[in-house]
Amino acid sequence: MWRITIIANAIMMGLFWLASLLSILIVNNRFVQYFESEVPVALPLPTELALSVQLWIGILPLTWIILSYVIWQKVKDKQPELRSEYLLAFTMITMIVGLSMLTLFALAGTLPFLYIGTPIK
């Protein structure tokens, strides 16, 4: 069962990463890649941050796979009680990091359409 938990954590981080990139995709297409106006649009700070790190954030699922392997090796010879504590901590960290990333990217994907945080001209 503990092996399934470690694999599920790696898959969960990959899904958080994919959902984060999909939430910023519309902003990238509308305001950056296919923008047709001569006057550039001032994007909110969280949106600019998310757009600037969207390629680098791809390292996170790969790092999580490596971290999952390290945890796998660390807990395979441990007692079941100690193994449960490691897996609980790893799952909590996965959820906190994944939800934080998803929240930041969802916020960044929503703000330009609400004109919140956009500098006043």
C-alpha positions, 0 to 999 in steps of 0.5 A: 500500500505504501508503494501506491501512496508514493506513486499517487503523490508523484501522479498528483503533482503531475496533475497539479502541474498540468492544471496550473499550466492549463489555467494560464493557457488562455491568458497566454493565448489572448494577451501574449501570443496572439495579441493583435493591438498596437498598444501592449496590455499591462498585465497584473503582477501575479500574471506576469510572474506566472507567465515568466515561470511557466516553462521553469515550473515543468521541473517540479514534476520531474523533481517530484519523481526523483523525490518519490524515488528517494522516499521509496528507498528511505522507507522500504526498510522502515517499520510500518509506523515510521513508514506511515509518518514519512508517507503522511508528511510526503502527502501533506507536502505534495498537497501544500505545494500542489495547491499553492501552485494551482492557486497562484496560476488560477489567480494569475489566469483570472486577474487579467479578465477582471482587471484587478491589479492592472496598473491604471493608465 
